Amino acid sequence: MPDHSDALTRLVQEHVGDGRAITIRAFAQAAVDPKSGTTISKSTVGNLVRGHSIKITPEVLGAIAAGLGVPLVQVQLAAMRQYVGIVVDDPFGVDPGDDDTVVRVAHKADRDGSDMPTVRAFVEQSRPSR
């Protein structure tokens, strides 16, 4: 399993900085949370790009998403992975089948489906009969 302990840092680094699509200055100007109007400073952006920890709030995550031009949920999931060590994914590889069932489980990043037999049993029990 790949290590994504710096998931938010890497998400920002993919888009922002020297040789990237967005300069630090442009990102700082565009990073405005659309709901609250919260902005992040150029120094905070620099800290993000360098991999330093920053204070995370819902408004800061909204500003980062706006600055990157990516969905808020992508930034939220990356922050959750980096700052809390939790991922949300399908650890069981459930086939959505004809009913488009999608399984998402929040779990520690170092765990997989084999570590969650009770959750798997619940998912299997909850699936509609075919």
Summary of the structure (lengths in Angstrom):
residues: 130
radius of gyration: 17.7
end to end distance: 32.4
largest distance: 55.3
contacts: 341
relative contact order: 0.15
helix: 50%
strand: 9%
